[in-house]
Amino acid sequence: MISNSDRHFINHWKEQRSGPRWKYYLLFTIAWTVVAFILIFFLSKIFTDLWETGGRYLIVVIIFLALVIGFASTHITYRYSEKKFRLILKKKAETDLGD
């Protein structure tokens, strides 16, 4: 028997993975990139003097870094969710066989 939260996760993840994987990656990479950019931007403004000494290309470096973080976060989240999905389905199949 699986819990309600597991059932909810299965339904949610089936909906998320119903479309092409590239659309998932595109959407969430953009979202995480925006979050990472805002976080890096404000932390660098508050805690460093890079904006005075960083040169003209600092914003390009921050955008690139945010894009890498956004893609990595999306990839890690997708892999983790797939693994969790498969484990829940395996647990569900084992309990169904036991009944």
Secondary structure as GFF3:
##gff-version 3
##sequence-region A 1 99
A	DSSP	alpha_helix	4	16	.	.	.	ID=ss1
A	DSSP	alpha_helix	21	47	.	.	.	ID=ss2
A	DSSP	alpha_helix	50	53	.	.	.	ID=ss3
A	DSSP	alpha_helix	58	98	.	.	.	ID=ss4
###
